[in-house]
Amino acid sequence: MIKKSLYNAFQDIVGKDHVLTEPEDLVTYSYDAAPLDSVSPAAVLMPRTSEELGKIIVLCHENRLPITVRGAGTNLSGGTIPMANGIVLLTQLFNNIIEINEADMYAIVQPGVVTAKLASRVEALGLFYPPDPGSQAVSTLGGNVMENAGGLRGLKYGVTKDYVMGLNFFDAMGNHIRTGSKTVKCVTGYNITGLMIGSEGTLGILDEITLKLIPYPEHRKSIITAFKSIEDASEAVADIIASRIVPATLEMMDKFTIQAVEAFSHAGLPTDAGALLLIELDGYPGQVEEDASKVVAICQKHGAYQTKTARTDAEREKIWAARRSALSALAKLKPTLVLEDATVPRSRIPDMVKGLAKIAQKHQLTIGTFGHAGDGNLHPTILTDRRDKKEWLKVEKAIEDIFSQALALGGTLSGEHGTGIAKSAFLENEIGKASVDFSRRLRKALDPNNILNPGKISGV
């Protein structure tokens, strides 16, 4: 419980209407998109200004009160599940695009800005913000930075970290820190910006983000190719990359996912296919057309029996809307959906695909596989019902096997979903005990009272 005097202090800072304490309000912010136990916080605060945010953090530091920052709550690893004795800080009122600088190609935003809103605004100016997580229609840029979010275009354009030029944030004591620059190059001092990206709210709380923009591509071409098996499709992916062709997007769906997506979106996907590759190339028109021809030839070499190219922007949007609906389509089939993102080197995708099939068979579970095959980031998705305790035990074993398989192939536990609570116990398997201990010492030095999103990443 929080002392009444502290509640009153919070109300003095943000106003009574922006301090939520009713149980029905608290439960709304007790969970995120990960299939983990919910935890209701002691209070939810909605600051509107940096001054309010700083004052809240000072009070929390002085009273050793845990803080979990929450944007849209689309996190898939439990990173925004709060502590029962702590507060949730909502960024929804921190939602202004402060500046779009066309001459120097950068944008300054507050952390509550929805990703798609910025992308749309800069596109209207002939500029491009490439990171596009599947949740971009609702996810916020602060959350993207804190999770180092990826997306469909990560293959060619990279992920969020590749576009963050600078950050303003508050540390655990309420000091306001400024990092990075509006310049293309900046090597002043420690790379605090890089340290903050992907830190999941454990090292500081953002109030301003400076993002790099690039010119919008002149030409785009979207292609769907159908294969009889996911093994054939995965071999085609490896061959495309080995041929030095880098599509903007190279996505894969297995048969189970295709059928679920088609039933959900009615996009006209070939439901008889064992797997689909959804490919987009962009850049100069001549290069795009040449690479598209090569990609189609490679797919046909690996057994693609059907190829369809989008002829209009509407057809193109339909293709990618269908792909983005994969998670929603699968979620309709069972009460619980476990979406993993174990990632492997691109040349090992065929081995990972085979491994996932064996894991599904071993544990007698339904696993739909889709994802960003071009950068090795697959999303094996287990469909289950967490209320079935016996089956849930099998799910937990299958998750362990998926992680082990990815690491054995030289991969990582998470390509874009973060560590949070869900993967913190497995972190040592990937980076080793010394690295985990280093992370804990770092956190303790920067947050001696352990108030910034406790329990996430390194488990403390």
C-alpha positions in Angstrom: 0.0 0.0 0.0 1.1 3.6 -0.7 0.9 6.1 2.1 -2.0 8.5 1.9 0.4 11.4 2.1 2.2 10.1 -1.0 -1.1 9.7 -2.9 -1.9 13.3 -2.1 1.6 14.4 -3.3 1.0 12.6 -6.6 -2.4 14.3 -7.0 -0.7 17.7 -6.3 1.7 17.0 -9.1 -0.6 15.7 -11.9 -4.1 16.4 -10.7 -6.6 14.2 -9.0 -8.1 13.0 -12.3 -4.7 11.7 -13.4 -4.1 9.4 -10.4 -6.0 6.1 -10.8 -6.5 3.9 -7.8 -9.8 2.1 -8.3 -9.5 -1.7 -8.7 -11.2 -1.7 -12.1 -8.7 0.9 -13.4 -5.7 -0.9 -11.9 -6.5 -4.2 -13.5 -6.4 -2.6 -16.9 -2.7 -2.0 -16.4 -1.9 -5.3 -14.7 -0.8 -7.2 -17.8 0.6 -6.9 -21.3 0.5 -9.1 -24.4 2.7 -11.8 -22.8 0.9 -14.9 -21.4 2.0 -14.2 -17.8 0.3 -13.7 -14.5 -1.2 -10.2 -14.1 -0.2 -7.9 -11.2 -2.3 -4.9 -10.3 -0.2 -1.9 -9.3 -0.9 0.4 -6.3 -1.6 3.3 -8.5 -1.5 4.6 -12.1 -0.2 8.1 -12.9 -0.6 10.1 -16.1 1.9 13.0 -16.2 1.5 15.6 -19.0 4.8 17.4 -18.7 8.5 16.7 -18.2 8.3 18.7 -15.0 5.6 16.5 -13.6 7.5 13.4 -14.7 10.7 14.5 -12.9 8.8 15.3 -9.6 7.1 11.9 -9.7 10.5 10.1 -10.1 12.0 12.0 -7.2 9.2 11.0 -4.9 9.4 7.4 -5.9 13.2 7.4 -5.4 12.8 8.9 -1.9 10.1 6.4 -1.0 11.6 3.4 -2.7 8.5 3.0 -4.8 8.8 0.8 -8.0 8.0 2.4 -11.3 6.9 0.6 -14.5 6.5 2.8 -17.5 3.7 1.8 -20.0 2.9 2.9 -23.5 0.4 0.8 -25.4 1.0 -2.4 -23.5 1.9 -4.5 -26.6 5.0 -5.9 -25.0 5.4 -9.7 -25.5 7.8 -10.6 -22.8 6.2 -9.2 -19.6 8.2 -6.0 -19.7 5.3 -3.8 -18.6 3.8 -6.0 -15.9 4.1 -3.8 -12.8 5.0 -4.5 -9.1 2.1 -4.9 -6.7 3.5 -2.2 -4.4 4.5 0.1 -7.3 3.1 2.6 -9.7 2.5 2.5 -13.5 3.5 5.7 -15.4 1.4 6.1 -18.6 2.9 7.9 -21.5 -0.3 8.4 -23.4 -0.4 12.2 -22.7 3.3 12.5 -23.8 2.2 12.2 -27.4 3.5 15.2 -29.3 5.6 15.2 -32.5 7.7 18.2 -31.5 9.6 18.7 -34.7 10.1 17.2 -38.1 13.3 18.7 -39.7 13.2 18.1 -43.4 16.5 19.8 -44.1 18.5 17.7 -41.7 16.1 14.7 -41.8 15.3 14.0 -38.2 12.3 14.1 -36.0 11.9 14.9 -32.3 9.0 13.2 -30.5 7.7 12.4 -27.1 7.6 8.7 -26.1 3.8 8.4 -26.3 3.7 9.1 -30.0 2.2 6.1 -31.9 4.7 4.6 -34.4 2.4 4.7 -37.4 1.5 8.3 -36.7 5.1 9.4 -37.1 5.6 7.2 -40.2 2.5 8.7 -41.8 3.5 12.3 -41.0 7.0 12.0 -42.4 5.9 10.0 -45.5 3.6 12.9 -46.5 6.9 15.0 -46.6 8.7 12.5 -48.8 10.7 11.1 -45.8 10.8 7.6 -44.3 10.9 6.2 -40.8 11.6 2.5 -41.5 11.1 0.6 -38.2 7.7 -1.1 -38.5 6.8 -3.5 -35.6 3.7 -5.5 -36.3 2.0 -3.5 -33.6 2.9 -0.2 -35.2 -0.8 1.0 -35.4 -0.9 1.1 -31.6 2.6 0.7 -30.2 4.4 3.9 -29.1 7.9 5.1 -29.9 9.0 5.1 -26.3 8.2 1.4 -26.1 9.9 0.8 -29.4 13.1 2.4 -28.1 12.9 0.6 -24.7 12.5 -2.8 -26.5 14.6 -2.0 -29.5 11.7 -3.0 -31.6 12.2 -4.4 -35.1 9.6 -5.2 -37.7 9.1 -6.4 -41.3 11.6 -4.0 -42.8 14.5 -4.9 -40.4 16.2 -7.0 -43.1 17.2 -4.0 -45.2 16.7 -1.0 -42.9 17.6 -2.3 -39.4 15.7 -1.9 -36.2 14.9 1.0 -33.8 18.5 1.4 -32.5 19.6 2.3 -36.0 17.4 5.4 -36.0 17.8 6.8 -32.5 20.1 9.9 -32.6 19.5 11.1 -29.1 17.4 10.8 -26.0 16.3 12.9 -23.1 15.5 11.0 -20.0 15.2 11.0 -16.2 17.5 8.8 -14.2 16.3 6.9 -11.0 17.0 9.9 -8.8 15.0 12.3 -11.0 18.0 14.0 -12.7 17.4 15.0 -16.3 19.9 13.5 -18.7 20.5 14.5 -22.3 22.4 12.1 -24.7 23.2 12.0 -28.4 22.8 14.8 -30.9 20.9 16.1 -33.9 24.1 15.7 -35.9 24.8 12.7 -38.2 28.0 11.9 -36.2 28.4 12.3 -32.5 31.1 10.5 -30.3 31.1 12.8 -27.3 31.4 10.9 -24.0 30.0 7.5 -23.3 27.4 6.1 -25.7 24.6 6.5 -23.2 22.0 6.5 -26.0 23.0 3.0 -27.0 22.9 1.8 -23.4 19.4 3.1 -23.0 18.0 1.5 -26.1 16.5 -1.9 -25.3 16.9 -1.3 -21.5 13.2 -1.9 -20.9 12.8 1.0 -18.5 15.4 -0.3 -16.1 17.9 2.5 -16.5 15.8 5.6 -17.0 12.5 7.1 -18.1 12.3 8.8 -21.5 10.7 12.2 -22.1 12.1 13.0 -25.6 13.5 11.1 -28.6 15.4 12.3 -31.6 15.0 10.0 -34.6 16.8 9.8 -37.9 14.8 9.9 -41.1 15.8 8.9 -44.6 14.5 9.6 -48.1 11.4 7.7 -49.1 12.2 4.9 -51.7 11.4 5.8 -55.3 9.9 2.4 -56.3 8.5 -0.7 -54.6 7.5 -4.1 -55.8 5.7 -6.7 -53.7 5.6 -10.4 -54.5 4.0 -13.5 -53.0 5.5 -16.9 -53.9 3.8 -20.2 -52.9 5.8 -23.4 -52.0 4.7 -26.9 -51.3 6.7 -27.0 -48.0 8.1 -24.6 -45.5 11.4 -26.4 -45.9 11.5 -25.4 -49.6 10.6 -21.8 -48.7 13.3 -21.6 -46.0 15.9 -22.9 -48.5 14.8 -20.1 -50.9 15.3 -17.5 -48.2 18.8 -18.6 -47.5 19.6 -18.6 -51.2 18.2 -15.1 -51.8 20.4 -13.7 -49.0 23.4 -15.7 -50.2 22.9 -14.2 -53.7 23.6 -10.7 -52.2 20.0 -9.5 -52.7 18.6 -7.6 -49.8 14.8 -7.1 -50.0 13.2 -4.5 -47.9 11.0 -7.3 -46.5 11.2 -11.0 -46.7 8.5 -12.7 -44.7 7.4 -16.3 -44.3 4.2 -18.1 -43.3 3.6 -21.8 -42.8 0.5 -23.6 -44.0 -1.3 -23.4 -40.6 -0.7 -19.6 -40.4 -1.7 -19.1 -44.1 -5.1 -20.7 -43.5 -5.7 -18.8 -40.2 -4.8 -15.5 -41.8 -7.0 -16.1 -44.9 -10.0 -17.0 -42.7 -9.4 -13.8 -40.8 -8.5 -11.3 -43.5 -9.9 -12.8 -46.8 -6.8 -11.5 -48.6 -6.9 -14.1 -51.3 -3.9 -16.1 -50.0 -3.4 -19.6 -51.6 -4.6 -21.9 -48.7 -3.3 -25.0 -50.5 0.3 -23.8 -50.1 2.7 -25.4 -47.6 4.4 -22.0 -47.1 4.4 -18.5 -48.5 7.2 -16.0 -48.9 6.0 -12.3 -49.0 8.7 -10.2 -50.5 9.1 -6.5 -51.1 12.0 -4.8 -52.9 12.4 -1.1 -53.0 14.9 1.6 -54.3 15.7 2.7 -57.8 13.3 1.4 -60.3 15.8 -0.4 -62.5 17.5 -2.1 -59.6 14.2 -3.1 -58.1 13.0 -4.8 -61.3 16.3 -6.6 -61.8 16.4 -7.9 -58.3 12.7 -8.9 -58.5 13.5 -11.1 -61.5 16.4 -12.7 -59.7 14.2 -13.4 -56.6 11.5 -15.0 -58.6 14.0 -17.2 -60.4 15.6 -18.3 -57.1 12.1 -19.1 -55.6 11.3 -21.2 -58.7 14.5 -23.0 -58.3 13.5 -24.1 -54.9 10.0 -25.3 -55.9 7.8 -22.2 -55.9 4.8 -23.1 -58.0 2.9 -19.8 -57.9 4.0 -16.2 -58.0 1.8 -13.1 -57.8 3.0 -9.5 -58.0 1.0 -6.6 -56.6 0.0 -4.4 -59.5 -1.4 -1.4 -57.5 -0.8 0.2 -54.1 -4.1 -1.2 -53.0 -3.0 -4.8 -53.8 0.3 -4.1 -52.1 -1.4 -2.9 -48.9 -3.7 -5.9 -48.9 -0.7 -8.2 -48.9 1.0 -6.5 -46.0 -2.2 -6.0 -44.1 -2.7 -9.8 -44.3 0.8 -10.4 -43.0 0.4 -8.0 -40.1 -2.9 -9.8 -39.1 -1.1 -13.1 -38.5 -0.9 -12.6 -34.7 -4.6 -11.6 -34.5 -5.6 -14.5 -36.8 -3.8 -17.1 -34.7 -5.1 -15.6 -31.4 -8.7 -16.3 -32.4 -8.0 -20.0 -32.5 -7.1 -20.8 -28.9 -7.5 -19.0 -25.5 -3.7 -18.6 -25.1 -1.1 -17.7 -27.6 2.6 -17.9 -26.9 4.5 -15.9 -29.5 8.3 -16.5 -29.5 10.9 -14.7 -31.5 14.1 -16.9 -31.2 16.4 -15.7 -34.0 19.2 -17.5 -35.9 21.8 -16.6 -38.5 19.9 -16.5 -41.9 21.8 -19.4 -43.3 20.5 -21.5 -40.4 16.8 -20.8 -41.1 16.2 -24.2 -42.8 17.7 -26.0 -39.7 15.5 -23.9 -37.3 12.4 -24.7 -39.3 13.2 -28.4 -39.1 13.8 -28.1 -35.4 10.5 -26.4 -34.8 8.7 -29.2 -36.6 10.4 -31.8 -34.3 9.6 -29.7 -31.2 5.9 -29.5 -32.1 5.8 -33.3 -32.7 7.7 -34.1 -29.6 5.4 -32.2 -27.3 2.2 -32.8 -29.4 1.5 -29.1 -29.7 0.2 -26.9 -32.4 2.9 -24.4 -33.5 2.2 -21.9 -36.3 5.4 -20.4 -37.7 5.6 -17.0 -39.4 8.0 -14.1 -39.2 10.9 -12.1 -40.6 12.7 -14.9 -42.3 15.0 -12.6 -44.2 16.8 -11.6 -41.0 16.5 -15.0 -39.3 13.7 -13.8 -36.9 11.0 -16.4 -36.9 7.9 -16.3 -34.7 7.0 -19.9 -33.7 3.5 -19.4 -32.1 2.2 -22.0 -29.7 -1.6 -22.2 -29.6 -2.9 -23.6 -26.2 -5.1 -23.0 -23.2 -3.2 -21.9 -20.1 -6.0 -23.3 -17.9 -5.0 -26.8 -19.1 -2.2 -27.3 -16.5 -1.0 -30.6 -18.1 -0.7 -29.0 -21.6 0.8 -25.8 -20.2 3.7 -27.9 -18.7 4.3 -29.2 -22.3 4.3 -25.6 -23.5 6.9 -24.6 -21.0 9.1 -27.5 -22.1 8.6 -26.6 -25.7 9.7 -23.0 -25.1 12.9 -24.3 -23.5 13.5 -26.5 -26.5 12.9 -23.6 -28.9 15.4 -21.5 -27.0 18.0 -24.3 -26.9 17.6 -24.9 -30.6 18.1 -21.2 -31.4 21.2 -21.0 -29.2 22.6 -24.2 -30.6 22.4 -22.7 -34.1 24.3 -19.6 -33.1 21.2 -17.5 -32.5 19.6 -15.5 -29.8 16.7 -15.8 -27.4 15.0 -12.7 -28.7 15.3 -10.8 -32.0 12.9 -8.0 -31.1 10.5 -8.8 -28.2 13.0 -8.1 -25.4 13.8 -10.1 -22.3 11.3 -8.8 -19.7 10.2 -11.4 -17.2 9.5 -14.2 -19.7 13.2 -14.7 -20.8 15.2 -13.4 -17.8 15.7 -16.9 -16.4 17.3 -18.0 -19.7 19.5 -15.0 -20.2 22.6 -16.6 -18.6 22.3 -19.5 -21.2 23.0 -17.0 -23.9 25.4 -14.4 -22.5 26.9 -16.2 -19.5 26.9 -15.5 -15.8 29.6 -12.8 -15.9 27.6 -10.8 -18.3 24.4 -11.1 -16.2 26.4 -10.1 -13.1 27.8 -7.1 -15.0 24.3 -6.0 -15.9 23.2 -6.3 -12.3 26.1 -4.2 -11.0 25.4 -1.6 -13.6 21.7 -1.4 -12.6 22.6 -1.2 -8.9 25.0 1.7 -9.5 22.5 3.7 -11.6 19.4 2.8 -9.5 20.5 2.1 -5.9 16.9 1.9 -4.6 15.9 -0.5 -7.4 12.8 1.4 -8.4 13.1 1.3 -12.2 11.0 -1.7 -13.5 12.4 -4.2 -11.0 12.6 -7.9 -12.0 13.0 -7.3 -15.7 15.9 -8.5 -17.9 18.5 -9.5 -15.3 15.9 -10.7 -12.8 16.5 -8.1 -10.1 
